[in-house]
Amino acid sequence: MSTKTIFISGSSRGIGKACALLFARNGWHVFLNGRKQSDDLLNVFRQIKEEGLGSCEMLPGDVSDPNTVEELFRHISKSCLSLNGTPALDVLVNNAGISYLGLLTDMTNEDWRHLLDTNLSSVFYCCRCAIPAMVSQKSGKIINISSMWGTSGASCEAAYSATKAGVHGLTRALAKELAPSNIQVNALACGCVDTSMNSSFTEEERKTLEEEIPMGRFASPWETAQMIYELAGSPQYLTGQVIGFDGGFL
C-alpha cells in the first residue's frame, strides 16, 4: 500500500503548521518547509515525531529562490521514489506568503520584488518542479493558498492583492493545462485567519474587521487546514476553482 505524500511550503507556523499536523495525523508523509532552519520548523517536526502522528521530513529552504526549489524537489523526488516507487508527490500545497500593509507610493522596489517573489514566483517555481512527475503518473493535486483580496482588492494592500490575483490567474490557467493529465489545480482564497501574519492589527482594527465578517470572527488555522484537507481528497472533476473561505465576507 502506497503512502500519500505532500509538500507544504511555509509549514513552520499558522495555516501551514496546522496542515502539516492534520495530514500527518491521517497517515500522510509530510515534507515540511520553512525559509530557514528555525525553532518553529523544528518544533513542528518534533511534534509529529514525538506524538507518533505520522512520518515527515524537514526541508528548510527559501521557495522564492528557483535554485533552492530545484534542490528541494530533487530531495522530494528521491524520497517519494523510495516510499512509493514514483518520484511524484500526491499533493503540493503552495502556502508560503508574506503581507505588506501600506501605501503603494511608500513601497520600495525591493519591497515589491520580495512580495512578488514570495507570494507568486514561489508558486510558479514549486509547480514547475512538481508537475513533470505528476504528469508522468497521470495524477496529482496542486492547492494554492491565496486570499480574498486577490478577488476584491484591499486598500493599503494593493501590491499584496496583486500577487494574490496573480495566484488566481495562474491557478485557473494551469488547471486547464493539466486537466488532460488528470491533475487538479485549485486555490483557496482565505479571508482573515488568526495567524501571526494578522497579528499586527490593533485591537480596534481587528474588532472592525470582525464586525464586517458575517461569521463575526477570524478563521482558525485549524479549520482552514481542514478545508485544505478536503480539497486534497476532492473529486477529480473539481479543478480550476478559486474557492472562497472568508466567513461570508465576499
Protein Blocks (a to p, Z undefined) as FASTA:
>chain_A
ZZdddddehilgcjllmmmmmmmmnopacddddfbdcfklmmmmmmmmmnonaccddded
dfkbmklmmmmmmmmmmmmmmmnopabdfbdcdfbccddeddfklpcfklmmmmmmmmmm
mmmmmmmmmmmmmmmnopacddddddfklmnopghilmmmmmmmmmmmmmmmmmmmmmmn
opacddddddddddfklmmpcfklmmmmmmmpmnlpacdfklmmmmmmmmmmgcfklghi
acddeeomZZ
